[in-house]
Amino acid sequence: MNSDNGHTGAQGVDGVTIERENPNVSAIILLEGTPVTKDISCTRVHVWVNTNDIIIEIPRIG
């Protein structure tokens, strides 16, 4: 994903848009601070949201 993809600041449900734009990935919605594994997967996009379900980081494949 590009740094100017337009998802930051959007609702966390925008993960559906990510999956529609790239059907080869699964968007995983995560509350900020949630622990995750350090393994890399080219089929996964972490979508970090705050308690208001607003995307707070640029979603990245990994």
N, C-alpha and C positions, 0 to 999 in steps of 0.2 A: 504494500500500500504506500502511496505517496504521502509526504508530510502535509500536502495541501488537499487531502481527500475530502474535506468538508464534514467529517464525522465528529470531530472534537466539538463538544458543546451540544451535540444532539442527544436525543433520548437513547437510552441503552437498547431499546427495542430496534434501533437502527442496525443491530446485528443482522437482522433479516435482510436489510439492504446489502450488507457486505456479502452475504451468502448468495444473493441474487446476482450481484456484480461479478462474483467469482464462485461458481458452483463447485469448485474443487476444494473449498475450505469450509470449515464449520466455525461459526462465531461462538465463542464462549464468553458469556456475560459474567464479569467478576466484580464484586464489591471491592473498592480500594482497600488494600491491606490483607486481602485473602491470600494465604500461602498457595503457591503453585510449584509444580515440579520444574526442574531446570532443563529438562530434555527439550529438544527442538523438534517440531513437527511442521512440515510444510503444508499440512492440511488443517491447521488450527490457527485461529486468530483470537487473541485475548482482547476483549473489549472491557476496559476498566471503567467503572462507573462509581459515582459517589452515592450517598444515601438518598439523594433526590433523583436517582436513575439518570444522571447526566454524564455523558462520556467525558472523562477527564484527561485521557492520554490518547495520542494517535494510535489507533489499532494497528498492530503489526503481526505479520505471519510469524509463527514460532510456537 
